[in-house]
Amino acid sequence: MAGRTALAGRFLFVAGTRPEAVKLAPIILEMAGRGVMPVLVATGQQREMLAAALAGFGLVPDLDLAVMQPGQQPDQVVGRLVPRLAGLFRRLRPAAVVVQGDTASAFAGATAAFYARLPLAHVEAGLRSGADEPHPEEQHRRLIAQLCDLHFAPTAAAAAALRAEGIAAAAIHVTGNTGIDALLATSRRLAACGHRPAALPAALGSGGRPLLLVTIHRRENHGAPLDRVLSALQVLAADADICIPVHPSPVVAGQVRMALAGHSGVTLLPPLDYADFIWLLGQARLVLTDSGGVQEEAPALGVPVLVLRDVTERREGLISGNARIVGTDAAAIIAAVRGLLDDGRARAAMAQPAHPYGDGLAASRIADLLLARWGVSGAGRPASPSSL
């Protein structure tokens, strides 16, 4: 942006959550393969989940700001992170800061880069639900766009949304989604080694009943919406084996365990590492989710997606026929699941593998663009965190 000085130096990546780790890791690895070793700053927003996801790609943070606190709210995370990140950025003076998505960590990283007068690049730019939800993520996306120098839009629709908000076309690049890069690489590795997660019960999915994978965690679904989803799952457990990796949020975990712990036909699991989750997703007959990442991953594996939300910023899966919005009404969820389990032709139509979100080459394109704009001199591994 005008008025900032792009100094030769390191690229600095900010990550706080598991999705950020999964979607930034392919870029970091791509740049490392070119001899450019970025600084990776973990905010600690989801400390354990972030560390586990990064470890799956052989990565560890260079710095951990450890802001995670029990019961934290997004505004509290942002309030703690902005001054710490801005001070860090001023000391390190990276050539550019890179953030991903719409989390509190991404918004704080973008805001801190603005205050430190540093260039900013946004991975997965331009996603819009067109509604107030998800809150505050929808607002984070829009605000980050106003601070950004390079916008890496995963799809043409995301790029169009940015242009409609007045973002200069020259700053927008359609790259594909780096989550698909991670998915395809992980799937190839799992196929080569015959992987099965040790955390899964051996009998899961082996009795001839269809396997339904469920993930739910979004703030907009806390409380009554989650209760409705859980009541639907109690009914559907008569028709299928239901597997739920339980999100560590105490609000979510408490509701899920109260409704489903010990319920016949339901398996509750701790959060899975990325490779284990991708394996399980590939085994599922259907997936019910409010996760954005799962909406992107499932079509590539040919797994039909029922979206437990009223709106989605990922409409490409709806257009390709791989996903359908069902919301959180219990009767609607039960009807949709049973309809697909009973109608093989309808399910098969949703199960055609498709790649509406990318071709697995997004990280290479993004690395090209970053290096072309802010090429780094003297690339090498950064100093140890204690000396930064």
FIGU-556666 format. One record per residue (C-alpha): residue number from 0; x, z, y. Coordinates in steps of 0.1 Angstrom, whole numbers, plus 5000, padded with zeros to 4 digits. Example, Ala and Ser with C-alpha at 12.3 -4.5 7.8 and 13.67 -1.06 7.14 Angstrom:
// residues 2
0 | 5123 | 5078 | 4955
1 | 5137 | 5071 | 4989
END
This chain:
// residues 388
0 | 5000 | 5000 | 5000
1 | 5010 | 4995 | 5036
2 | 5034 | 5021 | 5049
3 | 5048 | 5032 | 5016
4 | 5084 | 5026 | 5006
5 | 5091 | 5015 | 4971
6 | 5125 | 5029 | 4963
7 | 5146 | 5017 | 4933
8 | 5144 | 5044 | 4907
9 | 5124 | 5056 | 4877
10 | 5088 | 5048 | 4869
11 | 5068 | 5080 | 4865
12 | 5038 | 5083 | 4842
13 | 5012 | 5111 | 4846
14 | 4992 | 5122 | 4816
15 | 4970 | 5151 | 4809
16 | 4946 | 5143 | 4780
17 | 4947 | 5127 | 4746
18 | 4932 | 5093 | 4758
19 | 4958 | 5091 | 4785
20 | 4985 | 5097 | 4759
21 | 4971 | 5070 | 4736
22 | 4967 | 5044 | 4763
23 | 5000 | 5051 | 4782
24 | 5022 | 5053 | 4751
25 | 5022 | 5016 | 4744
26 | 5035 | 5009 | 4779
27 | 5061 | 5036 | 4778
28 | 5074 | 5023 | 4744
29 | 5073 | 4987 | 4757
30 | 5094 | 4996 | 4787
31 | 5118 | 5017 | 4766
32 | 5123 | 4986 | 4745
33 | 5134 | 4968 | 4776
34 | 5159 | 4995 | 4785
35 | 5137 | 5012 | 4811
36 | 5130 | 5048 | 4803
37 | 5102 | 5063 | 4824
38 | 5096 | 5099 | 4833
39 | 5066 | 5112 | 4815
40 | 5049 | 5142 | 4832
41 | 5023 | 5161 | 4812
42 | 4999 | 5180 | 4834
43 | 4987 | 5203 | 4807
44 | 4951 | 5195 | 4812
45 | 4946 | 5193 | 4774
46 | 4980 | 5206 | 4764
47 | 4978 | 5207 | 4726
48 | 4958 | 5175 | 4722
49 | 4981 | 5157 | 4745
50 | 5012 | 5168 | 4727
51 | 4998 | 5159 | 4693
52 | 4988 | 5124 | 4705
53 | 5022 | 5118 | 4721
54 | 5039 | 5130 | 4689
55 | 5021 | 5103 | 4670
56 | 5040 | 5077 | 4690
57 | 5073 | 5096 | 4689
58 | 5071 | 5107 | 4725
59 | 5075 | 5141 | 4742
60 | 5069 | 5148 | 4779
61 | 5100 | 5151 | 4802
62 | 5081 | 5177 | 4822
63 | 5051 | 5199 | 4814
64 | 5032 | 5214 | 4844
65 | 5011 | 5236 | 4821
66 | 4981 | 5239 | 4843
67 | 4956 | 5245 | 4815
68 | 4935 | 5276 | 4819
69 | 4905 | 5289 | 4800
70 | 4872 | 5277 | 4813
71 | 4888 | 5255 | 4839
72 | 4867 | 5231 | 4860
73 | 4879 | 5196 | 4872
74 | 4882 | 5207 | 4908
75 | 4904 | 5236 | 4898
76 | 4927 | 5213 | 4878
77 | 4929 | 5189 | 4908
78 | 4936 | 5217 | 4932
79 | 4965 | 5231 | 4912
80 | 4980 | 5197 | 4904
81 | 4981 | 5178 | 4937
82 | 5006 | 5200 | 4955
83 | 5028 | 5204 | 4923
84 | 5028 | 5166 | 4916
85 | 5033 | 5157 | 4953
86 | 5063 | 5180 | 4955
87 | 5077 | 5166 | 4922
88 | 5072 | 5130 | 4934
89 | 5090 | 5137 | 4967
90 | 5120 | 5152 | 4948
91 | 5122 | 5124 | 4922
92 | 5112 | 5094 | 4944
93 | 5102 | 5071 | 4915
94 | 5098 | 5034 | 4922
95 | 5061 | 5038 | 4913
96 | 5036 | 5063 | 4898
97 | 5014 | 5051 | 4869
98 | 4981 | 5068 | 4861
99 | 4955 | 5059 | 4835
100 | 4917 | 5062 | 4835
101 | 4895 | 5086 | 4853
102 | 4905 | 5122 | 4844
103 | 4913 | 5150 | 4868
104 | 4950 | 5144 | 4860
105 | 4947 | 5108 | 4869
106 | 4929 | 5115 | 4901
107 | 4954 | 5142 | 4910
108 | 4983 | 5119 | 4902
109 | 4969 | 5092 | 4924
110 | 4962 | 5116 | 4953
111 | 4997 | 5131 | 4951
112 | 5013 | 5096 | 4950
113 | 4994 | 5088 | 4982
114 | 5005 | 5120 | 5000
115 | 5041 | 5114 | 4988
116 | 5039 | 5078 | 5001
117 | 5047 | 5062 | 4968
118 | 5033 | 5031 | 4952
119 | 5006 | 5036 | 4926
120 | 4996 | 5016 | 4895
121 | 4963 | 5022 | 4877
122 | 4959 | 5014 | 4840
123 | 4923 | 5007 | 4829
124 | 4911 | 5001 | 4864
125 | 4877 | 4989 | 4874
126 | 4855 | 5006 | 4848
127 | 4821 | 5014 | 4864
128 | 4789 | 5028 | 4850
129 | 4770 | 5020 | 4881
130 | 4755 | 5055 | 4881
131 | 4764 | 5091 | 4892
132 | 4773 | 5098 | 4856
133 | 4798 | 5104 | 4841
134 | 4806 | 5131 | 4867
135 | 4832 | 5134 | 4881
136 | 4849 | 5105 | 4862
137 | 4829 | 5078 | 4879
138 | 4839 | 5091 | 4913
139 | 4875 | 5095 | 4902
140 | 4877 | 5058 | 4893
141 | 4863 | 5046 | 4926
142 | 4886 | 5069 | 4946
143 | 4917 | 5060 | 4926
144 | 4910 | 5023 | 4934
145 | 4912 | 5030 | 4971
146 | 4947 | 5044 | 4967
147 | 4962 | 5019 | 4944
148 | 4987 | 4991 | 4948
149 | 4983 | 4974 | 4914
150 | 4951 | 4975 | 4894
151 | 4954 | 4967 | 4856
152 | 4918 | 4958 | 4847
153 | 4912 | 4957 | 4809
154 | 4885 | 4930 | 4811
155 | 4872 | 4903 | 4835
156 | 4841 | 4925 | 4842
157 | 4863 | 4954 | 4853
158 | 4882 | 4930 | 4876
159 | 4849 | 4917 | 4891
160 | 4839 | 4953 | 4898
161 | 4870 | 4959 | 4917
162 | 4866 | 4927 | 4938
163 | 4830 | 4937 | 4945
164 | 4844 | 4969 | 4961
165 | 4867 | 4950 | 4984
166 | 4899 | 4953 | 4964
167 | 4922 | 4923 | 4971
168 | 4922 | 4898 | 4942
169 | 4960 | 4895 | 4944
170 | 4963 | 4932 | 4935
171 | 4941 | 4929 | 4904
172 | 4954 | 4918 | 4870
173 | 4934 | 4914 | 4838
174 | 4957 | 4927 | 4811
175 | 4935 | 4939 | 4782
176 | 4932 | 4975 | 4772
177 | 4963 | 4993 | 4760
178 | 4941 | 5014 | 4737
179 | 4937 | 4983 | 4715
180 | 4975 | 4979 | 4714
181 | 4977 | 5015 | 4701
182 | 4949 | 5009 | 4676
183 | 4962 | 4977 | 4661
184 | 4998 | 4991 | 4658
185 | 4985 | 5023 | 4641
186 | 4962 | 5004 | 4618
187 | 4990 | 4982 | 4606
188 | 5012 | 5013 | 4600
189 | 4984 | 5031 | 4581
190 | 4977 | 5000 | 4559
191 | 5014 | 4997 | 4550
192 | 5017 | 5034 | 4539
193 | 4984 | 5039 | 4522
194 | 4976 | 5069 | 4545
195 | 4948 | 5094 | 4539
196 | 4945 | 5124 | 4561
197 | 4953 | 5156 | 4544
198 | 4928 | 5175 | 4566
199 | 4898 | 5157 | 4550
200 | 4880 | 5171 | 4519
201 | 4888 | 5149 | 4489
202 | 4851 | 5144 | 4482
203 | 4841 | 5132 | 4516
204 | 4825 | 5098 | 4514
205 | 4831 | 5096 | 4476
206 | 4795 | 5103 | 4464
207 | 4780 | 5070 | 4473
208 | 4764 | 5082 | 4505
209 | 4772 | 5064 | 4537
210 | 4797 | 5082 | 4560
211 | 4787 | 5088 | 4596
212 | 4814 | 5097 | 4621
213 | 4803 | 5116 | 4651
214 | 4823 | 5125 | 4683
215 | 4807 | 5141 | 4713
216 | 4823 | 5160 | 4742
217 | 4814 | 5146 | 4776
218 | 4804 | 5170 | 4803
219 | 4771 | 5151 | 4809
220 | 4760 | 5159 | 4774
221 | 4767 | 5197 | 4775
222 | 4737 | 5219 | 4770
223 | 4703 | 5204 | 4762
224 | 4715 | 5169 | 4755
225 | 4740 | 5182 | 4729
226 | 4713 | 5203 | 4713
227 | 4691 | 5172 | 4709
228 | 4720 | 5153 | 4693
229 | 4727 | 5182 | 4669
230 | 4691 | 5185 | 4659
231 | 4691 | 5147 | 4650
232 | 4722 | 5153 | 4629
233 | 4706 | 5181 | 4610
234 | 4679 | 5156 | 4599
235 | 4703 | 5127 | 4592
236 | 4724 | 5149 | 4569
237 | 4697 | 5142 | 4543
238 | 4706 | 5105 | 4544
239 | 4744 | 5104 | 4549
240 | 4776 | 5124 | 4549
241 | 4783 | 5134 | 4585
242 | 4818 | 5141 | 4597
243 | 4825 | 5157 | 4631
244 | 4860 | 5163 | 4645
245 | 4849 | 5192 | 4668
246 | 4862 | 5190 | 4703
247 | 4882 | 5221 | 4713
248 | 4861 | 5227 | 4745
249 | 4845 | 5262 | 4739
250 | 4813 | 5249 | 4753
251 | 4811 | 5221 | 4728
252 | 4826 | 5238 | 4699
253 | 4802 | 5268 | 4702
254 | 4771 | 5247 | 4702
255 | 4783 | 5224 | 4674
256 | 4793 | 5253 | 4651
257 | 4761 | 5273 | 4658
258 | 4739 | 5243 | 4648
259 | 4759 | 5227 | 4620
260 | 4784 | 5252 | 4604
261 | 4776 | 5254 | 4567
262 | 4748 | 5228 | 4569
263 | 4746 | 5207 | 4538
264 | 4759 | 5171 | 4543
265 | 4779 | 5180 | 4574
266 | 4817 | 5184 | 4575
267 | 4832 | 5200 | 4606
268 | 4869 | 5193 | 4612
269 | 4894 | 5205 | 4637
270 | 4906 | 5178 | 4662
271 | 4924 | 5152 | 4643
272 | 4957 | 5135 | 4653
273 | 4954 | 5100 | 4664
274 | 4964 | 5083 | 4631
275 | 4941 | 5105 | 4611
276 | 4912 | 5097 | 4634
277 | 4918 | 5060 | 4632
278 | 4919 | 5062 | 4594
279 | 4886 | 5081 | 4594
280 | 4870 | 5056 | 4618
281 | 4879 | 5028 | 4596
282 | 4860 | 5044 | 4567
283 | 4828 | 5051 | 4585
284 | 4796 | 5032 | 4580
285 | 4785 | 5040 | 4616
286 | 4800 | 5059 | 4645
287 | 4779 | 5079 | 4669
288 | 4799 | 5088 | 4700
289 | 4800 | 5094 | 4738
290 | 4837 | 5087 | 4739
291 | 4849 | 5057 | 4758
292 | 4879 | 5052 | 4736
293 | 4859 | 5051 | 4704
294 | 4836 | 5025 | 4720
295 | 4866 | 5003 | 4724
296 | 4882 | 5011 | 4690
297 | 4853 | 5007 | 4667
298 | 4845 | 4970 | 4674
299 | 4880 | 4961 | 4665
300 | 4876 | 4978 | 4631
301 | 4842 | 4963 | 4625
302 | 4824 | 4997 | 4628
303 | 4790 | 4997 | 4645
304 | 4787 | 5020 | 4675
305 | 4757 | 5040 | 4686
306 | 4765 | 5053 | 4721
307 | 4752 | 5088 | 4728
308 | 4748 | 5082 | 4765
309 | 4722 | 5067 | 4788
310 | 4748 | 5044 | 4806
311 | 4782 | 5031 | 4797
312 | 4810 | 5016 | 4817
313 | 4820 | 4997 | 4786
314 | 4794 | 4970 | 4784
315 | 4815 | 4944 | 4766
316 | 4807 | 4960 | 4733
317 | 4770 | 4958 | 4740
318 | 4774 | 4921 | 4749
319 | 4794 | 4914 | 4717
320 | 4767 | 4931 | 4696
321 | 4790 | 4958 | 4682
322 | 4775 | 4987 | 4702
323 | 4740 | 4999 | 4712
324 | 4730 | 5027 | 4736
325 | 4707 | 5053 | 4720
326 | 4711 | 5081 | 4744
327 | 4705 | 5117 | 4733
328 | 4669 | 5118 | 4723
329 | 4667 | 5131 | 4688
330 | 4639 | 5108 | 4676
331 | 4657 | 5077 | 4690
332 | 4690 | 5086 | 4673
333 | 4673 | 5092 | 4640
334 | 4654 | 5059 | 4642
335 | 4685 | 5039 | 4652
336 | 4707 | 5054 | 4624
337 | 4681 | 5050 | 4597
338 | 4673 | 5015 | 4609
339 | 4709 | 5004 | 4604
340 | 4714 | 5022 | 4571
341 | 4682 | 5006 | 4557
342 | 4688 | 4971 | 4571
343 | 4720 | 4957 | 4558
344 | 4716 | 4925 | 4578
345 | 4713 | 4943 | 4611
346 | 4742 | 4966 | 4603
347 | 4763 | 4936 | 4592
348 | 4756 | 4919 | 4625
349 | 4770 | 4949 | 4644
350 | 4799 | 4952 | 4620
351 | 4816 | 4918 | 4627
352 | 4851 | 4927 | 4639
353 | 4855 | 4918 | 4676
354 | 4880 | 4923 | 4703
355 | 4860 | 4925 | 4736
356 | 4885 | 4949 | 4751
357 | 4919 | 4933 | 4744
358 | 4942 | 4914 | 4720
359 | 4969 | 4940 | 4715
360 | 4993 | 4926 | 4742
361 | 4982 | 4946 | 4772
362 | 5013 | 4968 | 4773
363 | 5036 | 4938 | 4774
364 | 5016 | 4923 | 4803
365 | 5016 | 4956 | 4822
366 | 5054 | 4961 | 4818
367 | 5060 | 4925 | 4831
368 | 5039 | 4933 | 4862
369 | 5055 | 4967 | 4868
370 | 5090 | 4953 | 4866
371 | 5082 | 4922 | 4886
372 | 5068 | 4944 | 4914
373 | 5091 | 4974 | 4913
374 | 5121 | 4964 | 4892
375 | 5143 | 4994 | 4885
376 | 5180 | 4994 | 4890
377 | 5202 | 5017 | 4870
378 | 5176 | 5021 | 4842
379 | 5183 | 5049 | 4818
380 | 5171 | 5081 | 4803
381 | 5162 | 5106 | 4831
382 | 5179 | 5139 | 4835
383 | 5167 | 5169 | 4814
384 | 5135 | 5185 | 4828
385 | 5155 | 5216 | 4838
386 | 5177 | 5195 | 4862
387 | 5149 | 5175 | 4877
END
